[in-house]
Amino acid sequence: MRAKTSYNTAMNKGGAGAGKNQHRMRRERETIAAMINIYCRAHHGVIGNGLCSHCAAILEYAALRLDRCPFQENKTTCARCAVHCYKTGMREKIRIVMRYAGPRMVHQHPLLALFHFLDGFRKKPRQPRTPAARI
């Protein structure tokens, strides 16, 4: 079953703190959307920018997690992050997608791949302290 929605639809939502200086998060959304699109075309036979319902659900979830990321513009790649905000099942699904699409990103989206590679060298941000943790 195919979802009619374009993969960009989920990525164009504002999210928490949308507005000023969101270049890093916008690029992160584009990168994950491109990876899911590459995976879906190869594994589910979807043509163009449409996604199957399974991959559309993964993209929705990834967009939600990015919107709620506590580090926002200061984040490193999710693989190096101190906070694992994906549920265990979804984390495994996104790993499978990234493992397949990552090497193919170099040919299909070289700039996104380069920036994603460079983002992996960012320092791990410290885990944000919650008000309860200060007591």
Contact map, one row per residue, 1 for C-alpha under 8 A:
111000000000000000000000000000000000000000000000000110000000000000000000000000000000000000000000000000000000000000000000000000000000000
111100000000000000000000000000000000000000000100011110000000000000000000000000000000000000000000000000000000000000000000000000000000000
111110000000000000000000000000000000000000000000011110010000000000000000000000000000000000000000000000000000000000000000000000000000000
011111000000000000000000000000000000000000000000011000000000000000000000000000000000000000000000000000000000000000000000000000000000000
001111101000000000000000000000000000000000000000011000000000000000000000000000000000000000000000000000000000000000000000000000000000000
000111111100000000000000000000000000000000000000111000000000000000000000000000000000000000000000000000000000000000000000000000000000000
000011111110000000000000000000001000100000000000111000010010000000000000000000000000000000000000000000000000000000000000000000000000000
000001111111000000000000000001001000000000000000000000000000000000000000000000000000000000000000000000000000000000000000000000000000000
000011111111100000000000000000000000000000000000000000000000000000000000000000000000000000000000000000000000000000000000000000000000000
000001111111100000000000000000000000000000000000000000000011001000000000000000000000000000000000000000000000000000000000000000000000000
000000111111100000000000010011001000000000000000000000000000001000000000000000000000000000000000000000000000000000000000000000000000000
000000011111110000000000000000000000000000000000000000000000000000000000000000000000000000000000000000000000000000000000000000000000000
000000001111111000000000000000000000000000000000000000000000000000000000000000000000000000000000000000000000000000000000000000000000000
000000000001111111100000000000000000000000000000000000000000000000100000000000000000000000000000000000000000000000000000000000000000000
000000000000111111000000000000000000000000000000000000000000000100110000000000000000000000000000000000000000000000000000000000000000000
000000000000011111000000000000000000000000000000000000000000000000110000000000000000000000000000000000000000000000000000000000000000000
000000000000011111110000000000000000000000000000000000000000000000000000000000000000000000000000000000000000000000000000000000000000000
000000000000011111110100000000000000000000000000000000000000000000000000000000000000000000000000000000000000000000000000000000000000000
000000000000010011111100000000000000000000000000000000000000000000000000000000000000000000000000000000000000000000000000000000000000000
000000000000000011111100000000000000000000000000000000000000000000000000000000000000000000000000000000000000000000000000000000000000000
000000000000000000111111000000000000000000000000000000000000000000000000100000000000000000000000000000000000000000000000000000000000000
000000000000000001111111110000000000000000000000000000000000000000000000100000000000000000000000000000000000000000000000000000000000000
000000000000000000001111111000000000000000000000000000000000000000000000100000000000000000000000000000000000000000000000000000000000000
000000000000000000001111111100000000000000000000000000000000000000000001100000000000000000000000000000000000000000000000000000000000000
000000000000000000000111111110000000000000000000000000000000000001000001100000000000000000000000000000000000000000000000000000000000000
000000000010000000000111111111000000000000000000000000000000000000000000000000000000000000000000000000000000000000000000000000000000000
000000000000000000000011111111100000000000000000000000000000000000000000000000000000000000000000000000000000000100000000000000000000000
000000000000000000000001111111110000000000000000000000000000000000000000000000000000000000000000000000000000000000010000000000000000000
000000000010000000000000111111111000000000000000000000000000001001000000000000000000000000000000000000000000000000000000000000000000000
000000010010000000000000011111111100000000000000000000000000000000000000000000000000000000000000000000000000000100000000000000000000000
000000000000000000000000001111111110000000000000000000000000000000000000000000000000000000000000000000000000000110010000000000000000000
000000000000000000000000000111111111000000000000000000000010010000000000000000000000000000000000000000000000000000000000000000000000000
000000110010000000000000000011111111100000000000000000000010000000000000000000000000000000000000000000000000000000000000000000000000000
000000000000000000000000000001111111110000000000000000000000000000000000000000000000000000000000000000001000100000000000000000000000000
000000000000000000000000000000111111111000000000000000000000000000000000000000000000000000000000110011001000000000000000000000000000000
000000000000000000000000000000011111111100000000000000100010000000000000000000000000000000000000110010000000000000000000000000000000000
000000100000000000000000000000001111111110000000111000000000000000000000000000000000000000000000000000000000000000000000000000000000000
000000000000000000000000000000000111111111000000000000000000000000000000000000000000000000000000000010010000000000000000000000000000000
000000000000000000000000000000000011111111110000000000000000000000000000000000000000000000000000100110000000000000000000000000000000000
000000000000000000000000000000000001111111111100001100100000000000000000000000000000000000000000000000000000000000000000000000000000000
000000000000000000000000000000000000111111111111001000000000000000000000000000000000000000000000000000000000000000000000000000000000000
000000000000000000000000000000000000011111111100000000000000000000000000000000000000000000000000000000000000000000000000000000000000000
000000000000000000000000000000000000001111111000000000000000000000000000000000000000000000000000000000000000000000000000000000000000000
000000000000000000000000000000000000001111111100000100000000000000000000000000000000000000000000000000000000000000000000000000000000000
000000000000000000000000000000000000000111111110000000000000000000000000000000000000000000000000000000000000000000000000000000000000000
010000000000000000000000000000000000000111011111011100000000000000000000000000000000000000000000000000000000000000000000000000000000000
000000000000000000000000000000000000000010001111110000000000000000000000000000000000000000000000000000000000000000000000000000000000000
000000000000000000000000000000000000000010000111110000000000000000000000000000000000000000000000000000000000000000000000000000000000000
000001100000000000000000000000000000100000000011111000000000000000000000000000000000000000000000000000000000000000000000000000000000000
011111100000000000000000000000000000100000000111111100000000000000000000000000000000000000000000000000000000000000000000000000000000000
011111100000000000000000000000000000100110000100111111110000000000000000000000000000000000000000000000000000000000000000000000000000000
111000000000000000000000000000000000000100010100011111110000000000000000000000000000000000000000000000000000000000000000000000000000000
111000000000000000000000000000000000000000000000001111111000000000000000000000000000000000000000000000000000000000000000000000000000000
000000000000000000000000000000000000000000000000001111111100000000000000000000000000000000000000000000000000000000000000000000000000000
000000000000000000000000000000000001000100000000001111111110000000000000000000000000000000000000000000000000000000000000000000000000000
001000100000000000000000000000000000000000000000001111111111000000000000000000000000000000000000000000000000000000000000000000000000000
000000000000000000000000000000000000000000000000000011111111100000000000000000000000000000000000000000000000000000000000000000000000000
000000000000000000000000000000000000000000000000000001111111110000000000000000000000000001001100000000000000000000000000000000000000000
000000100100000000000000000000011001000000000000000000111111111000000000000000000000000000000000000000000000000000000000000000000000000
000000000100000000000000000000000000000000000000000000011111111100000000000000000000000000000000000000000000000000000000000000000000000
000000000000000000000000000000000000000000000000000000001111111110000000000000000000000000000000000000000000000000000000000000000000000
000000000000000000000000000000010000000000000000000000000111111111000000000000000000000000000000000000000000000000000000000000000000000
000000000110000000000000000010000000000000000000000000000011111111100000000000000000000000000000000000000000000000000000000000000000000
000000000000001000000000000000000000000000000000000000000001111111110000000000000000000000000000000000000000000000000000000000000000000
000000000000000000000000000000000000000000000000000000000000111111111000000000000000110000000000000000000000000000000000000000000000000
000000000000000000000000100010000000000000000000000000000000011111111001000000000000000000000000000000000000000000000000000000000000000
000000000000011100000000000000000000000000000000000000000000001111111001000000000000000000000000000000000000000000000000000000000000000
000000000000001100000000000000000000000000000000000000000000000111111100000000000000000000000000000000000000000000000000000000000000000
000000000000000000000000000000000000000000000000000000000000000011111111000000000000100000000000000000000000000000000000000000000000000
000000000000000000000000000000000000000000000000000000000000000000011111000000000000000000000000000000000000000000000000000000010000000
000000000000000000000000000000000000000000000000000000000000000000001111111000000000000000000000000000000000000000000000000010010000000
000000000000000000000001100000000000000000000000000000000000000001101111111000000000000000000000000000000000000000000000000000000000000
000000000000000000001111100000000000000000000000000000000000000000000011111000000000000000000000000000000000000000000000000000000000000
000000000000000000000000000000000000000000000000000000000000000000000011111100000000000000000000000000000000000000000000000010000000000
000000000000000000000000000000000000000000000000000000000000000000000011111111001000000000000000000000000000000000000000010110000000000
000000000000000000000000000000000000000000000000000000000000000000000000011111011000000000000000000000000000000000000011111110000000000
000000000000000000000000000000000000000000000000000000000000000000000000001111111000000000000000000000000000000000010011000000000000000
000000000000000000000000000000000000000000000000000000000000000000000000001111111001000000000000000000000000000000000000000000000000000
000000000000000000000000000000000000000000000000000000000000000000000000000011111000000000000000000000000000000000000000000000000000000
000000000000000000000000000000000000000000000000000000000000000000000000000111111100000000000000000000000000000000000001000100000000000
000000000000000000000000000000000000000000000000000000000000000000000000001111111111000000000000000000000000000000000000000110000000000
000000000000000000000000000000000000000000000000000000000000000000000000000000011111000000000000000000000000000000000000000111100000000
000000000000000000000000000000000000000000000000000000000000000000000000000000001111100000000000000000000000000000000000000000100000000
000000000000000000000000000000000000000000000000000000000000000000000000000001001111110000000000000000000000000000000000000000000000000
000000000000000000000000000000000000000000000000000000000000000010001000000000000011111000000000000000000000000000000000000000000000000
000000000000000000000000000000000000000000000000000000000000000010000000000000000001111101100000000000000000000000000000000000000000000
000000000000000000000000000000000000000000000000000000000000000000000000000000000000111111100000000000000000000000000000000000000000000
000000000000000000000000000000000000000000000000000000000000000000000000000000000000011111110000000000000000000000000000000000000000000
000000000000000000000000000000000000000000000000000000000000000000000000000000000000001111111000000000000000000000000000000000000000000
000000000000000000000000000000000000000000000000000000000100000000000000000000000000011111111100000000000000000000000000000000000000000
000000000000000000000000000000000000000000000000000000000000000000000000000000000000011111111110000000000000000000000000000000000000000
000000000000000000000000000000000000000000000000000000000000000000000000000000000000000111111111000000000000000000000000000000000000000
000000000000000000000000000000000000000000000000000000000100000000000000000000000000000011111111100000000000000000000000000000000000000
000000000000000000000000000000000000000000000000000000000100000000000000000000000000000001111111110000000000000000000000000000000000000
000000000000000000000000000000000000000000000000000000000000000000000000000000000000000000111111111000000000000000000000000000000000000
000000000000000000000000000000000000000000000000000000000000000000000000000000000000000000011111111100000000000000000000000000000000000
000000000000000000000000000000000011001000000000000000000000000000000000000000000000000000001111111110000000000000000000000000000000000
000000000000000000000000000000000011000000000000000000000000000000000000000000000000000000000111111111000000000000000000000000000000000
000000000000000000000000000000000000000000000000000000000000000000000000000000000000000000000011111111100000000000000000000000000000000
000000000000000000000000000000000000001000000000000000000000000000000000000000000000000000000001111111110000000000000000000000000000000
000000000000000000000000000000000011011000000000000000000000000000000000000000000000000000000000111111111000000000000000000000000000000
000000000000000000000000000000000010000000000000000000000000000000000000000000000000000000000000011111111100000010000000000000000000000
000000000000000000000000000000000000000000000000000000000000000000000000000000000000000000000000001111111100000000000000000000000000000
000000000000000000000000000000000000010000000000000000000000000000000000000000000000000000000000000111111111000000000000000000000000000
000000000000000000000000000000000110000000000000000000000000000000000000000000000000000000000000000011111111110110000000000000000000000
000000000000000000000000000000000000000000000000000000000000000000000000000000000000000000000000000001111111111011000000000000000000000
000000000000000000000000000000000000000000000000000000000000000000000000000000000000000000000000000000011111110000000000000000000000000
000000000000000000000000000000000000000000000000000000000000000000000000000000000000000000000000000000011111110000000000000000000000000
000000000000000000000000000000000100000000000000000000000000000000000000000000000000000000000000000000001111111110000000000000000000000
000000000000000000000000000000000000000000000000000000000000000000000000000000000000000000000000000000001111111111000000000000000000000
000000000000000000000000000000000000000000000000000000000000000000000000000000000000000000000000000000000100111111100000000000000000000
000000000000000000000000001001100000000000000000000000000000000000000000000000000000000000000000000000001000111111110000000000000000000
000000000000000000000000000000100000000000000000000000000000000000000000000000000000000000000000000001001100111111111000000000000000000
000000000000000000000000000000000000000000000000000000000000000000000000000000000000000000000000000000000100011111111100000000000000000
000000000000000000000000000000000000000000000000000000000000000000000000000000000000000000000000000000000000001111111110000000000000000
000000000000000000000000000100100000000000000000000000000000000000000000000010000000000000000000000000000000000111111111000000000000000
000000000000000000000000000000000000000000000000000000000000000000000000000000000000000000000000000000000000000011111111100000000000000
000000000000000000000000000000000000000000000000000000000000000000000000000000000000000000000000000000000000000001111111110000000000000
000000000000000000000000000000000000000000000000000000000000000000000000000110000000000000000000000000000000000000111111110000000000000
000000000000000000000000000000000000000000000000000000000000000000000000000110010000000000000000000000000000000000011111110000000000000
000000000000000000000000000000000000000000000000000000000000000000000000000100000000000000000000000000000000000000001111111000000000000
000000000000000000000000000000000000000000000000000000000000000000000000001100000000000000000000000000000000000000000111111100000000000
000000000000000000000000000000000000000000000000000000000000000000000000000100000000000000000000000000000000000000000000111110000000000
000000000000000000000000000000000000000000000000000000000000000000000000001100011100000000000000000000000000000000000000011111000000000
000000000000000000000000000000000000000000000000000000000000000000000010011100001100000000000000000000000000000000000000001111100000000
000000000000000000000000000000000000000000000000000000000000000000000000000000000100000000000000000000000000000000000000000111110000000
000000000000000000000000000000000000000000000000000000000000000000000000000000000110000000000000000000000000000000000000000011111000000
000000000000000000000000000000000000000000000000000000000000000000000110000000000000000000000000000000000000000000000000000001111100000
000000000000000000000000000000000000000000000000000000000000000000000000000000000000000000000000000000000000000000000000000000111110110
000000000000000000000000000000000000000000000000000000000000000000000000000000000000000000000000000000000000000000000000000000011111110
000000000000000000000000000000000000000000000000000000000000000000000000000000000000000000000000000000000000000000000000000000001111111
000000000000000000000000000000000000000000000000000000000000000000000000000000000000000000000000000000000000000000000000000000000111111
000000000000000000000000000000000000000000000000000000000000000000000000000000000000000000000000000000000000000000000000000000001111111
000000000000000000000000000000000000000000000000000000000000000000000000000000000000000000000000000000000000000000000000000000001111111
000000000000000000000000000000000000000000000000000000000000000000000000000000000000000000000000000000000000000000000000000000000011111
